[in-house]
Amino acid sequence: MNTRFLFLCLFLIGVLGYAQKLIASDTVTRVANIKNTTNGNEVLFTPETPVLNQIAGAPKAFYTHYWEFGDGHYSTEENPKHTYKKTGEYEVKLWATNNYDTGKPPTTRPKKIAISEISTEYNDVATMDEDFILKRNREPVPDEEMVLIVSYKNPQEYTTNGKLYLFYNEQQYKASNFELTETRAYNNEKNISTEGFAYTRNIDNDGTYLASSTNNFIKTRTLVQDTTLKTNLPLTIANSKAFYKNWSLLEFNDMKPKEERNIFFSLKTTPEMLKDTSAIVSVRGVYVPDASYDNHKVKDMEMEIVTSHDPNKMSSNGTFMNYRLVRFKTLKYKIKFQNNGEGPARTIKLETDIPDMLDKSTIKVLGMYPKCEICPKRDVLYSCLDTAFTKTQAIFTFKNIYLPGSEQKNVKEYDSTKGFVKYSIKFAKDFHKQKTKSRTAIIFDKNDPIITNYSTTRFLPGISIGAKVGVNSFSDLNNSESYFFGATLSPYKSYRWYWQVELMNNFHNYDSDTNVTEEFIQDAQGIRTLQRTTTNNSFENIDWDVPVLLRYNVNNYIGLGAGLQNTISLSEKQEQSVLTEQFEGDTTDGPVISTKEDTNNVSNSFTNLRTGLLFEATAGFARIGPSLGARYIMNFEKNFNYWQFYAIWKF
């Protein structure tokens, strides 16, 4: 007994030790540390980051950095030097993003920095070219944190009190893409709970990071956003409420003329976030410089959902579309790239797949970087973007440009190593509801191509309701008259295979076969007579037919189908007449002795459940619109096989 107990204890200790080892190895996270050197109120910050895990075949992996200094200022340099204006304790935060790396971004603990003396004069230099700017530190990845920076400036010549709105989680997605976990404000901005929303049109904002060969700078490049001065604030609020699920409203006070401020929002991307790497989501901001007036400015920042931080990417706003309304929609695509070479790129070619359903002739270039003119048909020496087409591709070529490489020497902070092309395209005249996939081959000068992710286009199923009317032909029934009307339910404008469910109201009158019986009757005197009984039944039925079938469109005009049909009599009225005749003698040729006729009426409900197979063919507009059809139903009951001829119109 003691031996068994000892063995069990040792076994449990071994299992627990092994489990703890597994847990310890599974919970090891990558950590980036903050190092600093303080000289009075000047602090030099240095990141201590873990080793990168290179993605095979990708350009060289590198980190981008985003710092918050705890006083309302931030930096995207790798080793920033920051001067604090006042003494005190500040909490510094770091977000390091791993590009072309297989793991998750490292986490960083905030670090307290104590400033006890002012040794260097603080120089408050204006940095904003616009009054209202939205930036982000990285693209959204499911189940990761990102930071949204809202920068605003007082454009008035007097001190103002105003408002800032932030909207997120678009209504078009069922699941919430973001959770607002923290708002960091440094100028006494107050979070207000009240009804208020804002709206703006899409803009082209590339608020992502750029790199240098020395890895000592990462600069956010924000393109010009479509900021316009609007005056109808209630309308902006109403429109935005219809577009977004969630919002945050902040009030600020005592903002001096030309003063600049920053607010930082931590957004946790949810695990349920739309995980299609070609999808584009957005957040929107509204800036009311003076709460005494309705004048306001609006920003919309688009972001591509990614699974890893890869600067070479293709994305689209057509991830999920309503096929019924798609003809009124113009697709927008964006191709992003980064030169990771040791020298500048002079020619960049983007070979982009164009699905058959799209019309290449409708392509319009909406924007690009490096910014240049569209190439004319003749050869030119200046920088331009050329567009050419093959049977399946559009080819965008930057000619005579200078795009620095991230490994290039002497690349300065403001030099961009990233670029993009954004274009719109319309659907062709005739196309089917099929998923499409597009990707781009990016070629820098004469180097091997870099292949982007797939940008997908999917259609929501949609519902098509059809109206159906027709007649039934029962060849084995007497005096049969049958007609029906009802509705069908199927996916909207399906391409090939699809399901269909129907509900038919069927009105059916018929007579059953006449039943005649004869028998001999002998009375007490021994006289034999022949008795003949003739029975007739007439039916008036209201039936429900519920066919469930699988259909296949051979082309746009011919369709085939097969399935099961269940029928039940909602109402059945049966009239039975019985004629009884007696004849003298042994045959009906003799004189009629007596005649008697009885009539009975019987009504029933929900009777005669019948099941059968059906096969059909239609001709007309197979996918949507009117068509004619013929269907044969093979019931498992005798005498109920029949043909159905009908007209149907699908909407």
N, C-alpha and C positions, 0 to 999 in steps of 0.2 A: 504493500500500500504506500509506504514512504517512497519507494523507488518510483512508482507511477506519479505521485504528487510532485517529486523533484523534477521528473522529466517534463511534466506539464508546465511547471514554472519556467524551466529553461526554454521550452518551446515558445511560450507567450512572450518572454523577454526578447527572444530572437525576432519574433514577428513584429513586436512594437519597435524594436531598434531599426529593423529594415524599413518599416513604414515611416518612421521619423526621418530616416535618411532620404526616402523618396520625397517626403513633404519638403524637407530642407532644400533638396535639389530643384524641386518644382517651383518653389516660391522665391528663388533667387532672382532679383530684379537688377536691371542695369541702373547705375546711379551716376549722375554727374554732380561734382562738387564745385562750390564757389570759393575761389581763392582771391584774396585782396591784399593790396598794399596801401596803407593810409598815410597821407602826409597832410596834416591839418584837416582842411575840409575837401581836399582832393583825394580821390580814391581810384586806384587802378584795379580793375577786375580781370581775373583770368579764369576760364573754365577748365575744369579737370574732367575730361570725358572718357568713357570706356572705349575700348578698341572696337572699330567698326567691323561688321560681318558683310563682306562684299557680296552683292548679288552677282552670280556668275553671268558673264557676258555683258554686263552693264558698264557704263562709264565708272570712273574711280569714285568710290564712296566718299562723302564728306559731310560735315556738320554745318548746319546754319544755327544761328544763335539769336535769342531775343531776351533782353534784360529789362526788368523793371526796378528802378532805383529806390522806390518807396517814398518818393516826394512828388509823384505826378509826372516824372520824366522817364523815358525809355531809350533803348539803343538796340540796333541790330548788328553792331560790330562784334567781332569775336573777343577782342580785348579792349573794352571801352574805358575811357577815363572820364569820371564824372565829378563835377564840382557842386557841392551842396551849399545852399544859400544860408541855412541856419544850423545852429548846433542842435543836437538831439540824437535820438536813436531811430534808425531807419531799417525797414525790413526789405532786403533785396531778394528778388526772385529771378530764376533763370529757366528758360525753356530751350533745350538743345534738340534739334530735329535732325534725324539721321537720313540722309538722302542716298539712294542706291544701296540701302542696307536691308538685311533680311529680318532684323528684329524690330521690337518696339522702341520708340524714343525713350531715352533714359529719364528717370525721375530725378528731381532736385529738391532738397530741403531748402526753404528760405533761410537766409542768414542775416542776423542782426549786425548792423554797422553803427558804431557809436562815433559821433562827431562832437568833439569837446572844444574845439577852437576854430576860428575863422582865420586862416592864413593866406587865402587867395580870394581876391575880390570876385564876387559872383557877377557874371555878365549875362544878363537875360536877353539873348539874341532871338529876334523873330525868325521862325523857320517855316511858317505856313504860307504857301502861295494862294491858298483858298481859305474861305471862311469855315468850311465843313468838310472833313475827310474821314473815310472809313478805311481801316487796314486790318490785316490779320497776320498772325505769326506763322501759320501753316495751313495747308489744305485739310478739310475734315476727313478723318478716318474713323470708321465705326469703333466706338468704345475708347476713344482717346479725347484728351482735353486740348482745346485750342483757345486762343485769346483774340478777342476783337478789340481794336483800339479805336475809340471815337475821339477825334480832335476837333475842337471848335474854337472860333476866334470872334471877338466882338467887332463887327464891322462899323459900328456906330461911333459917333464923336462924343458920346456921353456914356455914363455908367448905366448898365442894363440889368434887368432880371428876366430870365427866360426859361425855356423848357427844351428837353431833349427826349425824343421817342426812339425806342429800338424795337423792331418787329422781327419775329423769327417763327419758324415752323409753318410752312405753307399749308393751306387748306387742302391742296390737291393730293397730299400724301396722308394716308391713314395714320401711320405711326409718326410720333414726334421725332424729328431728326436731332434736336438739341435740347439740353437741359441747362438753364442758366444757373450756375452754381455759386457765383460770386460777382459782386460789382465793387470795384475799387475806385473810389472818388477821393480827391485830395483838396477840393475847394468847397467843402460843405454842401455839395450837391445832395438833395434829398429825394429819396424814392417815394413817389406819390402813387397811390392806388386810386385810379379814376378811369372812366371810359375815354379812350382816345386812341386813334390809329392814324396812319398816314400811308400814302401811296405814291409810287413813281414808276416811270417806265424803266425797262432794263437798260443797264449801262454796261460799258466794257471796262471792268476794273481788274487789273492783274496784280493784286496786292500780295505777291509772293516774293520770296527772297532771291537774291542774286549772289554770285560767289566770285572770289578772286583767286589768283594762283597762289598767293601767300596765305590764304585762309585766314587773313586778319581783318576781313570785313565781310559783312553780309548786309546788303542794302535792300530795303523794300522799295520796289518801283511801283508807284501807284499811277496808273494812267488817268488822264483827265476824265472825271466822272460827269455825267449829265446832271449837273446841279443847276436848277433854274429857280428863280424867285417866284414863289406862288403866293397867292393872296386869299384863296378860299380854303381856310384851314378846316372848317366842318366837312367839306367835300373830301378833302384829303383823308380825314379821319374815317369817314364812312367807307370809302373805297378800300382802305387798308384793312379795315375790320373784315371785309369780305374775302381778303386774300390771305391773311395770316391768322393763326390760332392764338399765339402768345405775344406778349408785349411787355415793355418796361418803360416807365415814364419818370424822368428826373427833372427836378427844378433847381435852378442855380440863381444866385443873387450876387449883387455888387461886383459885376464884371466890368473892369476898367476898359476904356477905349483901346482897341488893338491888342488887348490881352489874349493870350493863348492858353488853353487848358486841354488836358487829356483825361479821359475816363476809360477804365479797363474792365472788360466783361469776360469772365471765364465761362466758356461754353463746353459742356461735356457732351460729346456725340454719343447717342444712345446705341446699345447693341442692336436695336430694331431699326436703326437708320437704314434708309434705302441703300443697299449694298451694290448697286449697279455702278461700276467704276466709270461709266460714261455719263452719269446723271449730273445735272447742274441744279444746285439749290441756291437760295439767296437769303440775305438779311437786308433789312431796310432801316434807314434812319431819317428822322425829321428834326430839323433844328429851327427853333423859334427864338431868334435873337432877342426879341423884346416882347414879353408876355402881354404888353398893352396893345399889341397889334396882331393881326392875322398873318402878316408877312412871314414866310417860312421857306426853308430850303430842304430838298429831298434828295436822298442818296439811296442807291440800290447796289449792293455788292454781290456779284455772282461768285460761286465757289464750286469747284468740281469735287465730287466724292471720289476718294481714292482708297486703295487698299494698302498702298505703300507710298512713300514720298519720292516720286519719280518725276523730274522736271519735264521729261518727254512724254506727252500725253495727248489724247484726242478725246473730246467730250462733246455732248450735244444736249439741246433742250428738248429733244423728242424721245426721251426714254420711254414714257408711257403716253399714248395718245388715244383720243376718242376717234374711232374710225369713221363714225357718222359725220363728224365735223372736220375731218382732217383736210378736206379740200380747201378749207379757209385758213389753213395754218401754213406758215413758212418755217422750215427747219433752220436752225442755226448751229453751226459746228465751230469748234475752236481747236486748233492744233498748236500745242506749246512745245518748245524745244529749247535746249541749252547746249552751247558749245563748250565741251569739256576738254578741248584740245590745248596744246601748248602754244598755239599761235592763233591769229584771227582767221575767221572763215570769210572767204570772198564770195562764194556761191553756196547757197543752201537750196536744196531741192526737196520738196514735199510731194511724194507720190501717194495720193489719197484715193481710196476705194470709193466709188459712187454706186450705190445699189441701183438695180434696174428700175425700181419704182420712182426714182427721182429723175428730174429733168436737168441734165447738165447745162443746157442752154440758159437756165434761169439763175445760174450762180452769180452772186454779187459779193465782192470783197467788202466787208464792213470795217475792217481795220487790220493793221499789221504792225509788227515791230521787228527789225528796224523800220521806221517810218520812211516810206519812199513813194514815188509815183508808180502808176500802172504802166508797164512797158508798151510803147507803140509797136506797130507791126514791123517797123524797120529797126535795124541794129543801132543802139545808142551807147555812148560811153558813160552816161551818168547812172546812178543807182535807180533800180526799178524792180517791180514785181511782175513777172511774166506768168500768164495762165494759159495752159495748153490742155488738150483733152485726148484721151485714147478711148477705146470702146468701153472700158470699165473704170477709168480713172480720170481724175482731175490732177494736173501737175502744176504746183505753184513753185516758181523758181525766183529766189532773190538773186539778182545779178549786181555785180560791181558794188558790193557792200563791205562793211568792216564790222564784224561781230567778234569782240574779244573772246579768247578762250579762258576758262577758269584756271588753267595751268600756265597761263601766259605771264611772263615777268612784267613787273611794273604796272599791273592792272590796278587802277585806283578805285576808290570807294564808289564813285559815281558811274563807273563804266558798267554797262549791262552785258551779261553773257547769255541772257535769255531772250527769246523772241516768240512771236506767235503770228498766226493768221486766223482771222475770224471771217466766216463767210455764211451767207444764207443761200438756201436752195429750195425750190418748190417741187411738189409732187408732179409726176407725169399724168397724162390724161387718163390712162387706164392702168390700174395696178391692183394687186390683191392684198388681202390682209395677212401678210407674212412678216415674221421677224427678220430684220436685216442686221448685218454686222459690217462695220467699216473700220479700217485701221490705216495708218500712214507709215510709209517708209521715209525716214528722214536721212538725207545724205548731205554731209558737210564736205564741200569741195569734192575730192576723189576718194574719200574714206568709205568704208563699208557702211551700208545702211543700218540705222537704228529703227527697230520696229516698235510702234506704240501698242498700247492696249486696244482691244476692240471697243468701238462705240456702237451700242446696240439701239435699235428702234423696235419697240413692241407696241402692240395695240391692245387696248382693253377689250374684253370679249364683246360687249354690247349685246343688246337684245333686239330681235326682230319679231314683231307681232304681225301675223298674217290673217286675212279674212278669207274664208273658204266656203264655197257653196257648190252643190252638185246633186246627182241622182244616183240611186243604187239599182242595179239590175239583178233580180233573183230569178234565174231561169227555171229553178225547180219548184217554185211556188206559184199557186194559182192566183190570178188577178192581183198581182203584186204591184203596188204603187209606193215608191219610197223616195224621199228627198231629204236633204240635210243642209244645215249651215252651222258654222262654228268658227273657232279661232285656232291658230297655230302659234307655237313659241319655239324660237330657234336663235342661234347666234346671228348677229347682224352681218350680212354680206360675207358669209364664209367662203373660203377659197375652194377647198376640195371636200374633205370629210367633215361632217358635222352631225349633231343630234337634233331631233325635232320631236316635240310633244304636242298633241292636239286634243281638243275637246269638242266633240260634235253633238249637236242635237239632231236626232234622226227620227223622222215621222214615217211610220211604216204601216200600211194597210195590206192585208192579204188574206186569202182563204186557204184553209188546209185541205188535203185530199178528202174527197167524199168517202165515207166509210159505210158499206152496205153489208148487213148480216141477214141470213135467212135461217129459219128453224121451223120444224113441224110441231104443231100443237094438237093434241087429241083430247076431246072433251069427255064428259062422263058417259055419253051415249056411244062413244067409240068413233065419232066423226073426226077425221083428220083434216086440218087446215094448215096452210103455209103462211108463216108470219115473216114479213120483210121489214127490217129496221134500217132507215137511211139517216146517217148523222152528218151534219155539215157544221164547220166551225169557221167563224170570221173573226179576225183580230185587228184591233186598232192599237198600235204600240207607239209610245214615245220612248226612244232609247237614247242612252248616253254611250257614245263610242269614245274610248280613250286609247288612241294609237300612240305607241312609242317606237320610233324608228331611227335607223342610222342612214344618212343620205350621203350621196357622192355626186358632186358636180363634174360631169365629163368636161364641160366647158362653160362658157357664160350663158348657154341656151338650153343645154340638155342636162337633166338630172335623173338619178336613179335612187331607189330607196328600198329598204327591207326592214321588217321589224315585227312586233307583236301588237295585237289589238284585243282589248278587253271591251265587252259590250254588256250592259245591264239594262233591263227594261225599267225605266223610271215609272212608267204607267202602262198597264196592259188591260185592255177591255176585250173580253171574249164573249161573243154571242154564239150560242149553240142551239141549233134547231134539230129536233128529232122527229122524223115522220115514221109512224108505225102503220103498216098495211097488213090486212089478213085476206088471203085468197082461198076460194073454195077449191079443194083438190090438192094435188101434189105439185102444181106448177103455178107460175104467175100468170099463166094464160087464162086461168079460170076467173070467174066473176069475183069482184071485190066485195068482201063481206062487210068490212069496217075499215075506217081510216081515222087516225088520231095524230095530231101534230102538237108538239110541245116546244116552247122557246125558253131558254135560260140565259141570263146575263151575269157574268162574273167579272169583277175588277180586282186587280192585284197591283202591288207596288214593289219595286226593287226585287224583281224576279228574273229568271232566265239569264244567269251569268254565263257568258260564252267567251271563249278565248280562241284565237286563231293566228295564223301567220299572214303577213301581207307582203306584197311585192308591187312596186309602182315605177312609173316613169313619167317625167314631166317635160314639156317643151314650151319655150317662151323665154322669159328672163329668169334664169335659174337662181341667181343670187339675190336679186331684189326687184320688185315690180310684179307685173302680171304674168301668169303662165297657165297652161292647160295640162291636166294630168289624167292618167288612168291607173287604177289600183285594183288588184285582185286579192280578195280575202279568202283564205282557206280556213274555214271554221272547223273545229274538232267535232262539231255536231252535224248530223246528216241533214241535207237539204238547206244548209245555210251558207254554202259557198256562193259568192256573188262578185260581180264587177261594180266598180265605183268610178264614175266619170265626173270630173269636177273642174272648177276654175278657182284659182288662188291668186291673191295679191299680197305680197309681202311688203311691209313698210319698215 
